[in-house]
Amino acid sequence: MGPAGTGPLGPLEPGEPGEPRQRQGTGRDALANPDFRRIYVASFISNAGRWMQTIAVGVLGWELTGSNAFLGQLIFAQLIPLAFLSLIGGGLADTMNKRILLTLTQLWQLVFTLLLAVLLLDGEIAPRTLVVIIFLTGLGQGIYAPAFNAVLPTLVGAKNLTAAVSLNSVQVNGARIIGPAIGGVLVSRFGFAEVFFVNAATYLAVIGAVIVTSFPDPSTRRRPLRDRLLGGFVVAARAPQVARPLLIMTMFSLFCLPFIGQLPAIAETRLGFDAQSTLYGYFYAFFGLGALVGALMVGTVLLNADKAVVTRVTLVLFAGSMAALATVNSTATGFAAIFFVGLFYFAVPTTLNTRWQEHVDDSVRGRVAALWVLSFGGTVPIANLLAGAVVEATSLGTIMAISSIMAVVMAASIRLPTGPRVGEDLLD
């Protein structure tokens, strides 16, 4: 590792003591790389399919049971694999052939998505069966998510890293707009099986792109299994500039995001429209549109802004938007509120993701990416499981109020320290 404030990839982000400001590359610079562009487009197609399936699964679960608790169980089943597989996925991303790893995990998800589609051809499925298949599909995503999060920035170089992270958030949220809108139309006009068949086909886009893309060779040297699985924890423990964004994201996911699993219930019980209607698809798409705008802001007008300030301000604005959503009772105001909830909600993780990515090199990026995925995947499923029970014991307003209050508390207390870019030498 170089002297304080530098690293193997050169000068760090703006604002570090004693270091000159480095001009960050733009989205156009990142997209000029054909490998990045190919994976980026394929991922957008696949994510659109995934968001189609996400909205369909939520609506299907609500139609089958009418239970807030069951909605929480579905989110738990979908995301809990991230909690116990992300460390394996991150370790594999640093040490394994990336083409093989990404292809196998996509094939796994394709198979179980097809199984769900076939089972729903007659329009019926047992709630327990739905939970099991969602869980099995999530096993593939549990390894794929940290691997993909670590691989994408390595295709563009350090200068374009911030732009690449922001662009990835943009495509995720662009897919969040298109996917639910298409999913809502397909569910209302055809049925659930058609949504899952279409999603299964979108996995082929990623598989095709991965097969023809050149990925960097693993930059880590051979290490004990403990370092390969738990190295991210060691890096975070020894580098607060890496640990703090992960901790903030964990708290944000735990206390502020349980509302996501309850969106079908919010639509029906507070805004007065059917969660199986096309209108709900548009409602979810407005949530995604807000998130898209938030990600775009981080990657453009806020590209060189102080990330600690951006995080604090967006947390406060998220709290205000969530409070507004908790009080509206009409479709028009509900659409406006969910747009701003999405905008300020996704600006937070986009900023924090950029922050830790700027402080690690490629030798440990996969293992730290595993902790990033864990900060979401390990907390949101637990939070949604608990939130479902809390809603049934109290009301939807309770978890929405908790989200707002905790966002303000976090905004008042967070700190994002700076430091040098760190790598595998911290494991010695």
VOSE-124085 format. One line per 2 residues: number of its first residue (from 1); for each residue z, y negated, x negated of C-alpha. Coordinates in nm, 2 decimals, padded with zeros to 4 digits. Each point is the difference from the previous one (the first is absolute). Layout:
NUM) Z Y X  ...;
This chain:
1) 00.00 00.00 00.00  -00.08 -00.35 -00.12;
3) 00.24 -00.29 -00.03  00.18 -00.13 00.31;
5) -00.25 -00.13 00.26  -00.29 00.20 -00.13;
7) -00.11 00.36 00.03  -00.29 00.23 -00.08;
9) -00.21 -00.16 00.27  00.05 -00.36 -00.12;
11) 00.18 -00.31 00.13  00.20 00.04 00.32;
13) -00.01 -00.18 00.33  00.05 -00.38 00.02;
15) 00.34 -00.13 -00.03  00.16 00.22 -00.27;
17) 00.19 -00.18 -00.27  -00.20 -00.09 -00.31;
19) -00.33 00.14 00.13  -00.31 -00.19 00.09;
21) -00.13 00.03 00.35  -00.27 00.27 00.04;
23) -00.28 -00.07 00.24  -00.01 00.29 00.24;
25) -00.33 00.16 00.09  -00.14 -00.04 00.35;
27) -00.09 00.25 00.27  -00.37 -00.05 -00.10;
29) 00.09 00.10 -00.36  00.17 00.32 00.12;
31) -00.28 00.09 00.24  -00.26 -00.04 -00.28;
33) 00.13 00.33 -00.14  -00.21 00.27 00.16;
35) 00.27 00.27 -00.02  00.26 -00.22 00.17;
37) -00.25 -00.11 00.26  -00.10 00.36 00.09;
39) 00.36 00.11 00.04  00.09 -00.31 00.18;
41) -00.27 00.04 00.27  00.07 00.37 00.04;
43) 00.37 -00.07 00.04  -00.07 -00.26 00.26;
45) -00.20 00.25 00.21  00.28 00.26 -00.04;
47) 00.27 -00.25 00.08  -00.18 -00.10 00.32;
49) 00.00 00.36 00.10  00.37 00.03 -00.09;
51) 00.09 -00.30 00.21  -00.20 00.14 00.29;
53) 00.21 00.31 -00.02  00.32 -00.19 -00.04;
55) -00.05 -00.19 00.32  -00.11 00.31 00.18;
57) 00.30 00.21 -00.12  00.24 -00.28 00.12;
59) -00.16 -00.02 00.34  -00.02 00.38 00.03;
61) 00.37 00.03 -00.08  00.09 -00.26 00.25;
63) -00.21 00.16 00.27  00.14 00.34 -00.07;
65) 00.37 -00.10 00.01  00.05 -00.37 00.09;
67) 00.27 00.01 -00.26  00.09 -00.26 -00.26;
69) 00.18 00.26 -00.20  -00.31 00.22 -00.01;
71) -00.21 -00.29 -00.13  00.26 -00.03 -00.28;
73) -00.03 00.37 -00.07  -00.38 -00.03 -00.03;
75) 00.03 -00.28 -00.26  00.26 00.21 -00.18;
77) -00.22 00.30 -00.01  -00.30 -00.20 -00.12;
79) 00.18 -00.19 -00.28  00.29 00.22 -00.12;
81) -00.24 00.20 -00.23  -00.04 -00.32 -00.19;
83) 00.38 00.01 -00.07  00.00 00.34 -00.17;
85) -00.35 00.03 -00.14  -00.07 -00.35 -00.13;
87) 00.18 00.07 -00.33  -00.23 00.31 -00.05;
89) -00.31 -00.20 00.09  00.09 -00.28 -00.23;
91) 00.07 00.24 -00.29  -00.33 00.18 00.06;
93) -00.19 -00.34 00.01  00.12 -00.07 -00.35;
95) -00.07 00.35 -00.14  -00.27 00.18 00.21;
97) -00.37 -00.03 00.04  -00.02 -00.27 00.26;
99) -00.33 00.12 00.16  00.15 00.34 00.07;
101) 00.33 -00.14 00.13  -00.16 -00.25 00.24;
103) -00.25 00.26 00.13  00.25 00.27 00.07;
105) 00.24 -00.23 00.19  -00.29 -00.13 00.21;
107) -00.12 00.35 00.08  00.36 00.10 00.11;
109) 00.02 -00.29 00.25  -00.35 00.07 00.13;
111) 00.09 00.36 00.08  00.31 -00.08 00.21;
113) -00.17 -00.29 00.17  -00.27 00.23 00.11;
115) 00.26 00.25 00.13  00.16 -00.27 00.21;
117) -00.33 -00.10 00.14  -00.09 00.36 00.10;
119) 00.34 00.05 00.16  -00.05 -00.31 00.21;
121) -00.34 00.10 00.13  00.15 00.10 00.34;
123) 00.22 -00.32 00.00  00.33 00.18 -00.04;
125) 00.24 00.05 -00.28  00.37 00.07 -00.02;
127) 00.21 -00.28 -00.15  00.15 00.23 -00.26;
129) -00.34 00.11 -00.11  -00.12 -00.36 -00.04;
131) 00.30 -00.08 -00.22  -00.06 00.30 -00.22;
133) -00.37 -00.07 -00.06  00.07 -00.37 -00.07;
135) 00.26 00.11 -00.25  -00.24 00.25 -00.17;
137) -00.28 -00.27 -00.02  00.26 -00.24 -00.15;
139) 00.06 00.25 -00.29  -00.35 -00.08 -00.14;
141) 00.06 -00.38 00.05  00.34 00.03 -00.18;
143) -00.18 00.09 -00.32  -00.32 -00.20 00.05;
145) 00.16 -00.34 00.08  00.18 -00.05 -00.33;
147) -00.29 00.14 -00.20  -00.25 -00.23 00.17;
149) 00.23 -00.30 -00.03  00.02 00.06 -00.38;
151) -00.36 00.09 -00.05  -00.17 -00.30 00.17;
153) 00.13 -00.28 -00.23  -00.10 00.21 -00.31;
155) -00.37 -00.04 00.10  -00.01 -00.38 -00.05;
157) 00.22 -00.09 -00.30  00.31 -00.22 -00.03;
159) -00.17 -00.33 00.07  -00.13 00.11 00.34;
161) 00.32 00.20 00.09  00.14 -00.26 00.25;
163) -00.34 -00.03 00.17  -00.03 00.37 00.02;
165) 00.34 00.04 00.16  -00.07 -00.28 00.25;
167) -00.35 00.14 00.08  00.15 00.34 00.06;
169) 00.24 -00.16 00.25  -00.29 -00.18 00.16;
171) -00.20 00.33 00.05  00.31 00.17 00.14;
173) 00.05 -00.27 00.25  -00.37 -00.04 00.08;
175) 00.01 00.37 00.08  00.32 -00.07 00.21;
177) -00.21 -00.24 00.21  -00.31 00.22 00.05;
179) 00.18 00.34 00.02  00.23 -00.08 00.29;
181) -00.28 -00.18 00.19  -00.23 00.30 -00.03;
183) 00.28 00.24 00.06  00.11 -00.17 00.31;
185) -00.36 00.01 00.14  -00.04 00.37 -00.09;
187) 00.34 00.10 00.15  -00.06 -00.19 00.33;
189) -00.37 00.12 00.04  00.00 00.35 -00.15;
191) 00.34 00.13 -00.11  00.22 00.07 -00.30;
193) -00.20 00.28 -00.15  -00.30 -00.22 -00.07;
195) 00.22 -00.24 -00.19  00.13 00.28 -00.23;
197) -00.35 00.14 -00.05  -00.13 -00.34 -00.11;
199) 00.30 -00.05 -00.24  -00.07 00.34 -00.16;
201) -00.35 -00.11 -00.08  00.12 -00.31 -00.17;
203) 00.18 00.20 -00.27  -00.35 00.11 -00.12;
205) -00.07 -00.36 -00.10  00.29 00.00 -00.25;
207) -00.08 00.34 -00.13  -00.36 -00.09 -00.06;
209) 00.10 -00.33 -00.18  00.26 00.17 -00.22;
211) -00.24 00.27 -00.11  -00.25 -00.25 -00.15;
213) 00.26 -00.25 -00.14  00.10 -00.02 -00.36;
215) 00.38 -00.02 -00.03  00.20 -00.09 -00.32;
217) 00.15 00.30 -00.18  00.38 00.04 00.03;
219) 00.16 -00.24 -00.25  00.33 00.17 -00.01;
221) 00.10 00.24 -00.27  00.15 00.34 00.07;
223) 00.36 -00.03 00.11  00.27 00.22 00.16;
225) -00.02 00.07 00.37  00.30 -00.23 00.06;
227) -00.19 -00.30 -00.14  -00.31 00.08 00.19;
229) 00.19 00.02 00.33  00.28 -00.25 -00.05;
231) -00.15 -00.24 -00.26  -00.05 -00.27 00.26;
233) 00.37 -00.02 00.06  00.07 -00.04 -00.37;
235) -00.26 -00.28 -00.02  00.15 -00.18 00.30;
237) 00.35 00.04 -00.13  -00.09 -00.15 -00.34;
239) -00.24 -00.27 00.13  00.14 -00.23 00.28;
241) -00.33 -00.17 00.03  -00.13 00.34 00.13;
243) 00.31 00.11 00.20  00.06 -00.32 00.20;
245) -00.33 00.01 00.20  00.06 00.37 00.08;
247) 00.35 -00.07 00.12  -00.11 -00.29 00.22;
249) -00.27 00.21 00.16  00.25 00.28 00.07;
251) 00.23 -00.24 00.18  -00.29 -00.16 00.19;
253) -00.13 00.34 00.11  00.34 00.13 00.11;
255) 00.11 -00.30 00.20  -00.31 -00.20 00.10;
257) -00.27 00.26 00.07  00.13 00.24 00.27;
259) -00.18 -00.21 00.26  -00.34 00.16 -00.11;
261) 00.08 00.34 00.15  00.10 -00.17 00.33;
263) -00.32 -00.20 00.06  -00.12 00.23 00.28;
265) 00.34 -00.06 00.18  -00.01 -00.37 -00.07;
267) -00.35 -00.02 00.16  00.10 00.19 00.32;
269) 00.36 -00.12 00.06  -00.03 -00.36 -00.12;
271) -00.36 -00.10 00.03  -00.10 00.20 00.30;
273) -00.31 00.19 -00.11  -00.07 00.37 -00.04;
275) 00.03 00.13 -00.36  -00.29 00.23 00.07;
277) -00.23 -00.29 00.10  -00.27 -00.17 -00.21;
279) 00.22 -00.32 00.02  00.27 00.18 -00.21;
281) -00.26 00.07 -00.26  -00.08 -00.37 -00.01;
283) 00.37 -00.08 -00.02  00.04 00.22 -00.30;
285) -00.31 -00.15 -00.15  00.15 -00.35 00.03;
287) 00.29 00.14 -00.20  -00.24 00.12 -00.26;
289) -00.19 -00.33 00.01  00.32 -00.19 -00.08;
291) 00.07 00.24 -00.29  -00.36 -00.05 -00.13;
293) 00.05 -00.38 00.00  00.33 00.04 -00.18;
295) -00.15 00.22 -00.27  -00.29 -00.24 -00.04;
297) 00.23 -00.29 -00.05  00.19 00.18 -00.28;
299) -00.33 00.08 -00.18  -00.16 -00.35 00.04;
301) 00.20 -00.31 00.08  00.33 00.15 -00.13;
303) -00.16 00.19 -00.29  00.18 -00.20 -00.27;
305) 00.30 -00.11 00.21  00.36 00.09 -00.10;
307) 00.05 00.34 00.16  00.37 -00.04 00.05;
309) -00.07 -00.31 00.21  -00.28 00.17 00.19;
311) 00.23 00.29 00.08  00.29 -00.22 00.12;
313) -00.22 -00.22 00.22  -00.18 00.29 00.16;
315) 00.32 00.19 00.08  00.13 -00.31 00.19;
317) -00.33 -00.03 00.19  00.00 00.37 00.07;
319) 00.35 -00.04 00.15  -00.12 -00.28 00.23;
321) -00.31 00.19 00.11  00.21 00.31 00.08;
323) 00.24 -00.21 00.20  -00.30 -00.14 00.20;
325) -00.13 00.35 00.06  00.34 00.11 00.14;
327) -00.01 -00.28 00.26  -00.36 00.00 00.13;
329) -00.09 00.17 00.32  -00.37 -00.07 00.05;
331) -00.31 00.15 -00.15  -00.13 -00.33 -00.15;
333) 00.32 -00.10 -00.17  00.06 00.36 -00.11;
335) -00.34 00.01 -00.18  00.08 -00.33 -00.18;
337) 00.35 00.12 -00.10  -00.12 00.34 -00.13;
339) -00.27 -00.18 -00.21  00.26 -00.21 -00.18;
341) 00.24 00.29 -00.04  -00.29 00.19 -00.17;
343) -00.09 -00.30 -00.22  00.35 -00.06 -00.14;
345) 00.09 00.37 00.00  -00.28 00.10 -00.23;
347) 00.01 -00.30 -00.23  00.34 00.13 -00.12;
349) -00.10 00.35 -00.13  -00.33 -00.14 -00.13;
351) 00.19 -00.25 -00.21  00.26 00.25 -00.12;
353) -00.26 00.26 -00.08  -00.18 -00.25 -00.22;
355) 00.32 -00.10 -00.17  00.10 00.35 -00.13;
357) -00.36 00.09 -00.08  -00.03 -00.29 -00.23;
359) 00.31 00.12 -00.20  -00.11 00.36 -00.08;
361) -00.28 00.15 -00.21  -00.21 00.30 00.10;
363) 00.21 00.25 -00.18  00.28 -00.02 00.26;
365) -00.19 -00.16 00.29  -00.02 00.32 00.20;
367) 00.38 00.07 -00.03  00.09 -00.35 00.10;
369) -00.25 00.01 00.28  00.19 00.31 00.13;
371) 00.31 -00.21 00.03  -00.21 -00.27 00.18;
373) -00.12 00.26 00.25  00.36 00.13 00.03;
375) 00.13 -00.35 00.08  -00.22 00.02 00.31;
377) -00.05 00.37 00.07  00.36 00.09 -00.07;
379) 00.16 -00.27 00.22  -00.24 -00.07 00.29;
381) 00.02 00.35 00.14  00.38 00.00 -00.01;
383) 00.01 -00.35 00.14  -00.23 00.10 00.29;
385) 00.20 00.32 00.07  00.32 -00.21 00.03;
387) -00.18 -00.28 00.19  -00.12 00.23 00.27;
389) 00.36 00.10 00.07  00.12 -00.36 -00.02;
391) -00.26 -00.11 00.25  00.09 00.27 00.25;
393) 00.37 -00.09 -00.03  -00.06 -00.38 00.01;
395) -00.34 -00.16 00.03  -00.32 -00.08 -00.19;
397) 00.14 -00.35 -00.05  00.28 00.14 -00.21;
399) -00.22 00.13 -00.28  -00.22 -00.31 00.02;
401) 00.30 -00.23 -00.04  00.12 00.21 -00.30;
403) -00.34 -00.04 -00.16  00.01 -00.38 00.03;
405) 00.36 -00.04 -00.12  -00.05 00.23 -00.30;
407) -00.32 -00.18 -00.10  00.19 -00.33 -00.02;
409) 00.29 00.16 -00.19  -00.25 00.14 -00.26;
411) -00.18 -00.33 -00.03  00.32 -00.17 -00.09;
413) 00.11 00.25 -00.26  -00.30 00.14 -00.18;
415) -00.08 -00.06 -00.37  -00.32 00.11 -00.18;
417) 00.07 00.00 -00.38  -00.29 -00.01 -00.25;
419) -00.04 00.20 -00.32  -00.24 00.17 -00.23;
421) -00.26 00.26 00.12  00.16 00.34 -00.07;
423) -00.13 00.35 -00.06  00.09 00.35 -00.10;
425) 00.20 -00.11 -00.30  00.29 -00.07 00.24;
427) 00.03 00.37 00.04  00.08 00.06 -00.37;
